[in-house]
Amino acid sequence: MTIFLNPLATHLDNGTDITYDQVLANLRQLLRAMLKDGGYQDAFSASSPECKVFTDEELTALLEGALSYFNGIPHFTDYTFITLPQRWYMIITQGAFLLSLAAQGLREVGREFNITDNGISFTPPAISAYLQTVHSTQYATWITEIDKIKSNIKPQPRAVGTFRVLALNPALLRLRHLREK
């Protein structure tokens, strides 16, 4: 079931509140599409059982990690999946995608070794370096996008006490007195 939410809505069109599970299902669906996860065991038959590489728990952990990164980059925020505007779903999903790339890169390092049997040697292709390169390139772009978002939602400074600090500083008082002469 696809649920596309209004970024400012706190309830669906039928009057029911948006739940954590509905938002998370939507984000998991976006992440599955990015990861190309959800194929079939037999590529030529749609009637074969579905073969998902990532479980829902793994996708949820990746999404929660990406949201934690998003909240932890200054200036700090306290967004949850329910309070997060829909226009930022792709940023969180992209972060989860990058976390999955990093995790898969670490798994692939363990698989890169020479296999030798009866004089026949086989070296699997080294894809961990490729995954790490893609991760580091996209990670820099992702951080830049988050910085842009955070700078746009940053609260404006309040000028509380600014004039009082200037007035109490003796050097500034002296300077003001000299300018008046």
LOTISE-934795 format. One line per field, with one value per residue (C-alpha): residue number from 0; x, y, z. Coordinates in nm, 4 decimals, padded with zeros to 6 digits. Example, Ala and Ser with C-alpha at 12.3 -4.5 7.8 and 13.67 -1.06 7.14 Angstrom:
BEGIN
resi [0; 1]
X [01.2300; 01.3670]
Y [-00.4500; -00.1060]
Z [00.7800; 00.7140]
***
This chain:
BEGIN
resi [0; 1; 2; 3; 4; 5; 6; 7; 8; 9; 10; 11; 12; 13; 14; 15; 16; 17; 18; 19; 20; 21; 22; 23; 24; 25; 26; 27; 28; 29; 30; 31; 32; 33; 34; 35; 36; 37; 38; 39; 40; 41; 42; 43; 44; 45; 46; 47; 48; 49; 50; 51; 52; 53; 54; 55; 56; 57; 58; 59; 60; 61; 62; 63; 64; 65; 66; 67; 68; 69; 70; 71; 72; 73; 74; 75; 76; 77; 78; 79; 80; 81; 82; 83; 84; 85; 86; 87; 88; 89; 90; 91; 92; 93; 94; 95; 96; 97; 98; 99; 100; 101; 102; 103; 104; 105; 106; 107; 108; 109; 110; 111; 112; 113; 114; 115; 116; 117; 118; 119; 120; 121; 122; 123; 124; 125; 126; 127; 128; 129; 130; 131; 132; 133; 134; 135; 136; 137; 138; 139; 140; 141; 142; 143; 144; 145; 146; 147; 148; 149; 150; 151; 152; 153; 154; 155; 156; 157; 158; 159; 160; 161; 162; 163; 164; 165; 166; 167; 168; 169; 170; 171; 172; 173; 174; 175; 176; 177; 178; 179; 180]
X [00.0000; 00.1469; 00.0877; 00.1885; 00.1567; 00.1085; 00.4212; 00.2199; -00.0613; -00.0979; -00.3852; -00.4928; -00.7834; -01.0261; -00.9496; -00.7282; -00.3919; -00.0732; 00.0973; 00.4619; 00.4014; 00.2465; 00.5331; 00.7899; 00.6196; 00.6386; 01.0065; 01.0865; 00.9165; 01.1286; 01.4437; 01.3556; 01.3146; 01.6571; 01.8226; 01.6414; 01.5265; 01.2179; 01.2926; 01.1817; 01.3777; 01.3118; 01.3684; 01.1471; 00.8423; 00.6495; 00.4673; 00.7805; 00.8152; 00.9453; 01.3094; 01.3942; 01.7567; 01.6855; 01.4376; 01.2006; 01.3993; 01.7237; 01.5601; 01.4113; 01.7520; 01.9061; 01.6306; 01.6614; 02.0373; 01.9918; 01.7399; 01.9835; 02.2579; 02.0167; 01.9258; 02.2872; 02.4336; 02.4411; 02.2235; 02.0674; 01.7051; 01.4605; 01.2691; 01.0921; 00.9440; 00.6052; 00.7260; 00.9628; 00.8215; 00.7606; 00.9881; 01.2839; 01.1957; 01.4417; 01.7260; 01.6609; 01.6219; 01.9455; 02.1208; 01.9881; 02.1062; 02.4560; 02.4592; 02.3671; 02.6485; 02.8995; 02.7739; 02.7818; 03.1330; 03.2509; 03.0899; 03.2548; 03.6036; 03.5700; 03.4860; 03.7894; 04.0409; 04.1966; 04.0381; 04.2757; 04.1726; 04.3951; 04.6102; 04.3175; 04.3090; 04.0098; 04.0060; 03.6578; 03.6224; 03.7093; 03.3898; 03.4443; 03.6698; 03.4024; 03.1327; 03.3495; 03.4215; 03.0529; 02.9758; 03.2361; 03.1349; 02.7642; 02.8237; 02.9861; 02.6862; 02.4446; 02.6172; 02.6085; 02.2345; 02.1741; 02.3809; 02.1631; 01.8458; 01.9753; 02.0841; 01.7335; 01.5584; 01.8075; 01.6324; 01.7194; 01.9249; 01.7407; 01.8922; 01.8143; 02.0654; 02.2790; 02.2538; 02.2994; 02.6300; 02.7522; 02.6449; 02.8186; 03.1517; 03.3777; 03.5844; 03.2721; 03.1380; 03.4661; 03.4582; 03.1004; 03.1987; 03.4934; 03.2731; 03.0308; 03.3043]
Y [00.0000; 00.3345; 00.6286; 00.9707; 01.2201; 01.5938; 01.7425; 01.9634; 01.7189; 01.5425; 01.3269; 01.1490; 01.2587; 01.0337; 01.2093; 00.9428; 01.0385; 00.9460; 00.6651; 00.5789; 00.2534; 00.4308; 00.6768; 00.4020; 00.1813; 00.4681; 00.5289; 00.1565; 00.1448; 00.4371; 00.2708; -00.0635; 00.1155; 00.2820; -00.0473; -00.2355; -00.4758; -00.6831; -00.8970; -01.2516; -01.5739; -01.6503; -01.3351; -01.4610; -01.5479; -01.3026; -01.5959; -01.7137; -01.6167; -01.2703; -01.2603; -00.9564; -00.9009; -00.6752; -00.7484; -00.4813; -00.4643; -00.3961; -00.1230; 00.0308; 00.0320; 00.2017; 00.4646; 00.5312; 00.5681; 00.8179; 01.0174; 01.0174; 01.1529; 01.4169; 01.5286; 01.5228; 01.7544; 02.1111; 02.2864; 02.0019; 01.9064; 01.6619; 01.5317; 01.1992; 01.0074; 01.1626; 01.5233; 01.5013; 01.6890; 01.4733; 01.6899; 01.5557; 01.1880; 01.1473; 01.2973; 01.0435; 00.7645; 00.8665; 00.8577; 00.5077; 00.4074; 00.5378; 00.3472; 00.0302; 00.0946; 00.1303; -00.1865; -00.3840; -00.2541; -00.3902; -00.7273; -00.7460; -00.6859; -01.0163; -01.1959; -01.0712; -01.3516; -01.5958; -01.9353; -02.2111; -02.5703; -02.8328; -02.5726; -02.3674; -02.0188; -01.7848; -01.4258; -01.2767; -00.9210; -00.6542; -00.4566; -00.3221; -00.0447; 00.0473; 00.0561; 00.2712; 00.5142; 00.5501; 00.5908; 00.8612; 01.0559; 01.0494; 01.1055; 01.4434; 01.5453; 01.4221; 01.6221; 01.9328; 01.8885; 01.8491; 02.1613; 02.3547; 02.2279; 02.3038; 02.6563; 02.7262; 02.6068; 02.7624; 02.9967; 03.3624; 03.5079; 03.7189; 04.0532; 04.0109; 04.2053; 04.3159; 04.6865; 04.6332; 04.4512; 04.7360; 04.9956; 04.8230; 04.7750; 05.0585; 05.0717; 05.1178; 05.3804; 05.5693; 05.5390; 05.6672; 05.9587; 06.0470; 06.0368; 06.2831; 06.5453]
Z [00.0000; -00.1045; 00.1253; 00.0010; 00.2794; 00.2770; 00.4386; 00.6730; 00.7481; 01.0782; 00.9607; 00.6442; 00.4227; 00.6083; 00.9387; 01.0937; 01.2360; 01.0533; 01.2370; 01.2714; 01.0825; 00.7833; 00.7485; 00.7974; 00.5371; 00.2890; 00.3624; 00.3409; 00.0020; -00.1206; 00.0117; -00.1480; -00.4819; -00.4447; -00.3503; -00.6300; -00.3604; -00.4249; -00.7272; -00.7892; -00.7586; -01.1231; -01.3277; -01.6106; -01.4005; -01.1844; -01.0263; -00.8438; -00.4773; -00.4044; -00.2966; -00.0860; 00.0054; 00.3054; 00.5799; 00.7075; 01.0322; 00.8433; 00.6357; 00.9491; 01.1166; 00.8120; 00.8054; 01.1786; 01.1403; 00.8568; 01.0621; 01.3528; 01.1256; 00.9946; 01.3467; 01.4640; 01.2028; 01.3405; 01.4028; 01.5980; 01.5412; 01.6975; 01.3972; 01.4174; 01.1276; 01.2038; 01.2328; 00.9352; 00.6326; 00.3285; 00.1126; 00.3140; 00.2768; -00.0084; 00.1979; 00.4755; 00.2208; 00.0496; 00.3876; 00.4511; 00.1035; 00.1836; 00.5125; 00.3231; 00.0725; 00.3550; 00.5234; 00.1996; 00.1280; 00.4629; 00.3885; 00.0480; 00.1927; 00.3760; 00.0517; -00.1404; -00.1206; -00.3619; -00.3992; -00.5029; -00.5620; -00.7275; -00.8956; -01.0267; -00.8819; -00.8813; -00.7585; -00.7147; -00.8427; -00.5885; -00.5584; -00.2070; -00.3379; -00.5922; -00.3235; -00.0962; -00.3818; -00.4618; -00.0920; -00.0307; -00.3428; -00.2645; 00.1073; 00.0399; -00.1716; 00.0958; 00.3695; 00.1482; 00.0942; 00.4672; 00.5370; 00.2910; 00.4569; 00.8051; 00.7083; 00.5744; 00.8900; 01.1301; 01.3715; 01.3380; 01.6216; 01.8738; 01.9658; 02.3316; 02.5353; 02.2416; 02.3136; 02.6848; 02.6269; 02.4074; 02.6618; 02.9540; 02.7807; 02.9072; 02.5888; 02.3774; 02.6168; 02.5870; 02.2079; 02.1980; 02.4245; 02.1979; 01.8866; 02.0413; 02.0914]
***
